[in-house]
Amino acid sequence: MSESMLSACLLSAAFASAIAGMGWLALSMPVHAQQVWGDVVSPVSARALRWMGASGLLVALALCLAVDHASMATLVWVMTLAASALAIAFALSSRPAWLRGLAPWVRVPKSRPAR
């Protein structure tokens, strides 16, 4: 595999990791969980989603650093974060159910009707 192809694959993986990380961070917030599942997630699930989100963003940084020198890699990483945040915001505003695929194991309790 050529060096440019390897760089492109690593940057694509960084972008995918940043999108997943931003999605997990968004799903850990009660407002966005309400949009996606119709109810808030448990505190344990929210904490796990936050950790996974932070890990996804750090993996994206590591992949960017593997491709280029530090100053260029941080610039690319910041731009990747901005683009992935925008993509998640668009998904939340138009098709929030699509984000369920990022956390298929999350089960929200069914709310009981008020008496």
MDTraj code that builds the backbone (N, CA, C; nanometers):
import mdtraj as md
import numpy as np

residues = "MET SER GLU SER MET LEU SER ALA CYS LEU LEU SER ALA ALA PHE ALA SER ALA ILE ALA GLY MET GLY TRP LEU ALA LEU SER MET PRO VAL HIS ALA GLN GLN VAL TRP GLY ASP VAL VAL SER PRO VAL SER ALA ARG ALA LEU ARG TRP MET GLY ALA SER GLY LEU LEU VAL ALA LEU ALA LEU CYS LEU ALA VAL ASP HIS ALA SER MET ALA THR LEU VAL TRP VAL MET THR LEU ALA ALA SER ALA LEU ALA ILE ALA PHE ALA LEU SER SER ARG PRO ALA TRP LEU ARG GLY LEU ALA PRO TRP VAL ARG VAL PRO LYS SER ARG PRO ALA ARG".split()
xyz = np.array([
    [0.0853, -0.1172, 0.0000],
    [0.0000, 0.0000, 0.0000],
    [0.0896, 0.1232, 0.0000],
    [0.0573, 0.2175, -0.0850],
    [0.1393, 0.3383, -0.0937],
    [0.1193, 0.4250, 0.0303],
    [0.2143, 0.5133, 0.0512],
    [0.2091, 0.6003, 0.1692],
    [0.0882, 0.6931, 0.1668],
    [0.0547, 0.7444, 0.0492],
    [-0.0604, 0.8348, 0.0403],
    [-0.1912, 0.7596, 0.0655],
    [-0.1983, 0.6337, 0.0212],
    [-0.3182, 0.5537, 0.0473],
    [-0.3304, 0.5217, 0.1962],
    [-0.2193, 0.4913, 0.2599],
    [-0.2199, 0.4655, 0.4035],
    [-0.2632, 0.5904, 0.4800],
    [-0.2130, 0.7064, 0.4406],
    [-0.2516, 0.8327, 0.5051],
    [-0.4006, 0.8583, 0.4886],
    [-0.4528, 0.8337, 0.3699],
    [-0.5950, 0.8544, 0.3459],
    [-0.6793, 0.7600, 0.4316],
    [-0.6359, 0.6358, 0.4442],
    [-0.7096, 0.5399, 0.5270],
    [-0.7058, 0.5802, 0.6746],
    [-0.5897, 0.6244, 0.7222],
    [-0.5785, 0.6666, 0.8622],
    [-0.6624, 0.7908, 0.8900],
    [-0.6649, 0.8851, 0.7969],
    [-0.7464, 1.0048, 0.8168],
    [-0.8952, 0.9726, 0.8091],
    [-0.9322, 0.8779, 0.7240],
    [-1.0727, 0.8345, 0.7193],
    [-1.1126, 0.7670, 0.8501],
    [-1.0226, 0.6859, 0.9042],
    [-1.0491, 0.6219, 1.0331],
    [-1.0580, 0.7261, 1.1443],
    [-0.9748, 0.8307, 1.1363],
    [-0.9813, 0.9382, 1.2355],
    [-1.1152, 1.0099, 1.2287],
    [-1.1633, 1.0341, 1.1071],
    [-1.2925, 1.1017, 1.0918],
    [-1.4058, 1.0134, 1.1448],
    [-1.4008, 0.8842, 1.1142],
    [-1.5031, 0.7922, 1.1648],
    [-1.4992, 0.7848, 1.3173],
    [-1.3803, 0.7840, 1.3734],
    [-1.3662, 0.7809, 1.5187],
    [-1.4191, 0.9095, 1.5818],
    [-1.3946, 1.0223, 1.5181],
    [-1.4440, 1.1506, 1.5707],
    [-1.5963, 1.1566, 1.5627],
    [-1.6543, 1.1061, 1.4546],
    [-1.8009, 1.1046, 1.4436],
    [-1.8606, 1.0159, 1.5522],
    [-1.8025, 0.8978, 1.5721],
    [-1.8522, 0.8094, 1.6772],
    [-1.8360, 0.8746, 1.8141],
    [-1.7213, 0.9368, 1.8380],
    [-1.6987, 1.0029, 1.9672],
    [-1.7969, 1.1149, 1.9933],
    [-1.8190, 1.1992, 1.8944],
    [-1.9165, 1.3079, 1.9105],
    [-2.0579, 1.2527, 1.9292],
    [-2.0887, 1.1466, 1.8567],
    [-2.2205, 1.0846, 1.8724],
    [-2.2403, 1.0289, 2.0122],
    [-2.1383, 0.9599, 2.0645],
    [-2.1487, 0.9048, 2.1992],
    [-2.1598, 1.0161, 2.3032],
    [-2.0849, 1.1241, 2.2851],
    [-2.0968, 1.2360, 2.3787],
    [-2.2363, 1.2968, 2.3728],
    [-2.2912, 1.3098, 2.2529],
    [-2.4259, 1.3649, 2.2401],
    [-2.5288, 1.2723, 2.3052],
    [-2.5140, 1.1423, 2.2838],
    [-2.6106, 1.0480, 2.3414],
    [-2.6032, 1.0414, 2.4933],
    [-2.4920, 1.0830, 2.5512],
    [-2.4814, 1.0823, 2.6969],
    [-2.5577, 1.1977, 2.7610],
    [-2.5991, 1.2953, 2.6811],
    [-2.6738, 1.4106, 2.7328],
    [-2.8229, 1.3792, 2.7353],
    [-2.8913, 1.4147, 2.8442],
    [-3.0339, 1.3808, 2.8562],
    [-3.1209, 1.4341, 2.7425],
    [-3.0938, 1.5546, 2.6973],
    [-3.1767, 1.6147, 2.5923],
    [-3.1670, 1.5348, 2.4627],
    [-3.0461, 1.4968, 2.4267],
    [-3.0278, 1.4233, 2.3022],
    [-3.0731, 1.2785, 2.3154],
    [-3.0551, 1.2192, 2.4324],
    [-3.1064, 1.0844, 2.4545],
    [-3.2583, 1.0840, 2.4432],
    [-3.3208, 1.1887, 2.4914],
    [-3.4661, 1.2028, 2.4787],
    [-3.5064, 1.2086, 2.3314],
    [-3.4294, 1.2798, 2.2501],
    [-3.4585, 1.2875, 2.1076],
    [-3.4454, 1.1508, 2.0403],
    [-3.3429, 1.0759, 2.0784],
    [-3.3114, 0.9504, 2.0103],
    [-3.3979, 0.8357, 2.0594],
    [-3.4094, 0.8200, 2.1907],
    [-3.4803, 0.7047, 2.2466],
    [-3.6148, 0.7386, 2.3090],
    [-3.6450, 0.8642, 2.3255],
    [-3.7710, 0.9017, 2.3876],
    [-3.7650, 0.9071, 2.5386],
    [-3.6506, 0.8797, 2.5971],
    [-3.6321, 0.8858, 2.7413],
    [-3.4827, 0.9001, 2.7697],
    [-3.4491, 0.9416, 2.8906],
    [-3.3086, 0.9568, 2.9271],
    [-3.2478, 0.8197, 2.9552],
    [-3.1168, 0.8119, 2.9392],
    [-3.0477, 0.6868, 2.9689],
    [-3.0116, 0.6828, 3.1169],
    [-2.9799, 0.5655, 3.1657],
    [-2.9415, 0.5513, 3.3064],
    [-2.8086, 0.6228, 3.3300],
    [-2.7817, 0.6603, 3.4542],
    [-2.6541, 0.7270, 3.4837],
    [-2.5320, 0.6417, 3.4477],
    [-2.5425, 0.5111, 3.4639],
    [-2.4310, 0.4222, 3.4292],
    [-2.4072, 0.4240, 3.2783],
    [-2.5146, 0.4170, 3.2012],
    [-2.5009, 0.4223, 3.0549],
    [-2.4487, 0.5575, 3.0098],
    [-2.4946, 0.6639, 3.0716],
    [-2.4474, 0.7978, 3.0358],
    [-2.2980, 0.8109, 3.0630],
    [-2.2528, 0.7586, 3.1760],
    [-2.1104, 0.7642, 3.2088],
    [-2.0280, 0.6831, 3.1085],
    [-2.0778, 0.5648, 3.0734],
    [-2.0072, 0.4816, 2.9750],
    [-2.0017, 0.5515, 2.8390],
    [-2.1116, 0.6142, 2.7988],
    [-2.1135, 0.6863, 2.6712],
    [-2.0167, 0.8041, 2.6728],
    [-2.0060, 0.8723, 2.7862],
    [-1.9110, 0.9829, 2.7963],
    [-1.7675, 0.9342, 2.7830],
    [-1.7349, 0.8248, 2.8498],
    [-1.5999, 0.7690, 2.8402],
    [-1.5699, 0.7226, 2.6984],
    [-1.6672, 0.6585, 2.6361],
    [-1.6476, 0.6126, 2.4992],
    [-1.6300, 0.7315, 2.4043],
    [-1.7067, 0.8376, 2.4273],
    [-1.6935, 0.9566, 2.3440],
    [-1.5561, 1.0200, 2.3560],
    [-1.5092, 1.0349, 2.4786],
    [-1.3756, 1.0921, 2.4989],
    [-1.2687, 1.0023, 2.4375],
    [-1.2861, 0.8720, 2.4509],
    [-1.1897, 0.7777, 2.3924],
    [-1.1903, 0.7868, 2.2400],
    [-1.3075, 0.7995, 2.1815],
    [-1.3163, 0.8132, 2.0364],
    [-1.2439, 0.9364, 1.9860],
    [-1.2568, 1.0460, 2.0590],
    [-1.1887, 1.1692, 2.0178],
    [-1.0374, 1.1576, 2.0351],
    [-0.9933, 1.0877, 2.1398],
    [-0.8498, 1.0670, 2.1586],
    [-0.7921, 0.9735, 2.0533],
    [-0.8678, 0.8720, 2.0146],
    [-0.8231, 0.7833, 1.9066],
    [-0.8107, 0.8625, 1.7770],
    [-0.9044, 0.9524, 1.7521],
    [-0.8958, 1.0365, 1.6332],
    [-0.7688, 1.1212, 1.6352],
    [-0.7349, 1.1746, 1.7517],
    [-0.6116, 1.2523, 1.7643],
    [-0.4900, 1.1645, 1.7377],
    [-0.4876, 1.0458, 1.7940],
    [-0.3739, 0.9557, 1.7736],
    [-0.3588, 0.9193, 1.6252],
    [-0.4699, 0.8965, 1.5581],
    [-0.4628, 0.8646, 1.4154],
    [-0.4120, 0.9830, 1.3337],
    [-0.4557, 1.1030, 1.3691],
    [-0.4059, 1.2226, 1.3000],
    [-0.2562, 1.2398, 1.3240],
    [-0.2100, 1.2122, 1.4466],
    [-0.0680, 1.2236, 1.4776],
    [0.0140, 1.1182, 1.4049],
    [-0.0468, 1.0039, 1.3753],
    [0.0247, 0.8995, 1.3020],
    [0.0470, 0.9383, 1.1561],
    [-0.0354, 1.0284, 1.1049],
    [-0.0263, 1.0671, 0.9640],
    [0.0726, 1.1811, 0.9423],
    [0.0731, 1.2799, 1.0326],
    [0.1492, 1.4018, 1.0069],
    [0.2218, 1.4481, 1.1323],
    [0.3028, 1.5527, 1.1182],
    [0.3713, 1.6101, 1.2338],
    [0.2694, 1.6794, 1.3243],
    [0.3105, 1.7074, 1.4463],
    [0.2169, 1.7501, 1.5506],
    [0.1380, 1.8758, 1.5156],
    [0.2018, 1.9767, 1.4602],
    [0.1291, 2.1012, 1.4338],
    [0.0222, 2.0814, 1.3264],
    [0.0521, 2.0071, 1.2214],
    [-0.0467, 1.9815, 1.1168],
    [-0.1534, 1.8838, 1.1669],
    [-0.1111, 1.7848, 1.2454],
    [-0.2055, 1.6847, 1.2957],
    [-0.3095, 1.7478, 1.3874],
    [-0.2682, 1.8411, 1.4732],
    [-0.3662, 1.9051, 1.5613],
    [-0.4628, 1.9919, 1.4820],
    [-0.4144, 2.0568, 1.3773],
    [-0.5027, 2.1356, 1.2920],
    [-0.6058, 2.0456, 1.2236],
    [-0.5601, 1.9357, 1.1690],
    [-0.6511, 1.8412, 1.1033],
    [-0.7483, 1.7836, 1.2045],
    [-0.7013, 1.7547, 1.3260],
    [-0.7878, 1.6982, 1.4301],
    [-0.8971, 1.7981, 1.4692],
    [-0.8615, 1.9236, 1.4861],
    [-0.9604, 2.0258, 1.5225],
    [-1.0634, 2.0418, 1.4112],
    [-1.0173, 2.0411, 1.2869],
    [-1.1128, 2.0501, 1.1754],
    [-1.2015, 1.9260, 1.1696],
    [-1.1457, 1.8106, 1.2007],
    [-1.2236, 1.6863, 1.2050],
    [-1.3275, 1.6923, 1.3160],
    [-1.2897, 1.7470, 1.4311],
    [-1.3859, 1.7626, 1.5410],
    [-1.5009, 1.8542, 1.5007],
    [-1.4677, 1.9638, 1.4345],
    [-1.5722, 2.0573, 1.3916],
    [-1.6661, 1.9923, 1.2905],
    [-1.6101, 1.9215, 1.1947],
    [-1.6934, 1.8566, 1.0928],
    [-1.7787, 1.7455, 1.1529],
    [-1.7228, 1.6696, 1.2460],
    [-1.8007, 1.5618, 1.3062],
    [-1.9095, 1.6174, 1.3982],
    [-1.8812, 1.7257, 1.4688],
    [-1.9846, 1.7888, 1.5513],
    [-2.0989, 1.8397, 1.4641],
    [-2.0646, 1.8971, 1.3504],
    [-2.1667, 1.9449, 1.2576],
    [-2.2495, 1.8288, 1.2035],
    [-2.1846, 1.7187, 1.1690],
    [-2.2566, 1.6017, 1.1181],
    [-2.3524, 1.5445, 1.2228],
    [-2.3080, 1.5378, 1.3462],
    [-2.3948, 1.4873, 1.4536],
    [-2.5091, 1.5854, 1.4790],
    [-2.4819, 1.7146, 1.4741],
    [-2.5886, 1.8137, 1.4936],
    [-2.6937, 1.8024, 1.3831],
    [-2.6496, 1.7848, 1.2592],
    [-2.7447, 1.7665, 1.1495],
    [-2.8256, 1.6382, 1.1684],
    [-2.7602, 1.5318, 1.2120],
    [-2.8319, 1.4061, 1.2350],
    [-2.9344, 1.4226, 1.3467],
    [-2.8978, 1.4919, 1.4529],
    [-2.9924, 1.5132, 1.5637],
    [-3.1101, 1.6000, 1.5213],
    [-3.0876, 1.6930, 1.4314],
    [-3.1962, 1.7819, 1.3923],
    [-3.2879, 1.7210, 1.2868],
    [-3.2366, 1.6273, 1.2087],
    [-3.3211, 1.5721, 1.1024],
    [-3.3579, 1.4257, 1.1225],
    [-3.2647, 1.3420, 1.1616],
    [-3.2883, 1.1988, 1.1772],
    [-3.2236, 1.1471, 1.3060],
    [-3.2766, 1.1828, 1.4227],
    [-3.2116, 1.1409, 1.5471],
    [-3.2076, 0.9891, 1.5667],
    [-3.3012, 0.9172, 1.5096],
    [-3.3022, 0.7716, 1.5274],
    [-3.1795, 0.7056, 1.4651],
    [-3.1139, 0.7712, 1.3695],
    [-2.9937, 0.7152, 1.3096],
    [-2.8832, 0.6952, 1.4125],
    [-2.8836, 0.7767, 1.5172],
    [-2.7770, 0.7669, 1.6180],
    [-2.7948, 0.6463, 1.7089],
    [-2.9081, 0.5789, 1.7025],
    [-2.9259, 0.4566, 1.7817],
    [-2.8225, 0.3524, 1.7456],
    [-2.7759, 0.3546, 1.6215],
    [-2.6763, 0.2581, 1.5769],
    [-2.5423, 0.2715, 1.6471],
    [-2.5160, 0.3872, 1.7066],
    [-2.3910, 0.4061, 1.7801],
    [-2.3928, 0.3385, 1.9166],
    [-2.5102, 0.3123, 1.9690],
    [-2.5215, 0.2502, 2.1017],
    [-2.6391, 0.1534, 2.1041],
    [-2.6304, 0.0424, 2.0294],
    [-2.7438, -0.0498, 2.0230],
    [-2.7710, -0.1237, 2.1537],
    [-2.6759, -0.1242, 2.2451],
    [-2.6931, -0.1942, 2.3722],
    [-2.7704, -0.1122, 2.4745],
    [-2.7886, 0.0158, 2.4513],
    [-2.8568, 0.1026, 2.5487],
    [-3.0055, 0.0718, 2.5479],
    [-3.0568, 0.0476, 2.6632],
    [-3.2005, 0.0256, 2.6810],
    [-3.2517, 0.1338, 2.7759],
    [-3.3511, 0.2057, 2.7306],
    [-3.4090, 0.3083, 2.8167],
    [-3.5349, 0.2484, 2.8801],
    [-3.5582, 0.2788, 3.0063],
    [-3.6784, 0.2261, 3.0706],
    [-3.8027, 0.2884, 3.0099],
    [-3.9050, 0.2086, 2.9934],
    [-4.0315, 0.2616, 2.9424],
    [-4.0985, 0.3412, 3.0528],
    [-4.1305, 0.4639, 3.0218],
    [-4.1952, 0.5503, 3.1205],
    [-4.3376, 0.5005, 3.1449],
    [-4.3729, 0.5027, 3.2721],
    [-4.5106, 0.4650, 3.3073],
    [-4.6016, 0.5867, 3.2942],
    [-4.7240, 0.5661, 3.2517],
    [-4.8153, 0.6802, 3.2410],
    [-4.8456, 0.7369, 3.3801],
    [-4.8631, 0.8663, 3.3849],
    [-4.8949, 0.9327, 3.5122],
    [-5.0363, 0.8956, 3.5561],
    [-5.0529, 0.8824, 3.6870],
    [-5.1857, 0.8476, 3.7399],
    [-5.2560, 0.9676, 3.7915],
])
top = md.Topology()
chain = top.add_chain()
for i, resn in enumerate(residues, 1):
    res = top.add_residue(resn, chain, resSeq=i)
    for name in ("N", "CA", "C"):
        top.add_atom(name, md.element.get_by_symbol(name[0]), res)
traj = md.Trajectory(xyz[None], top)
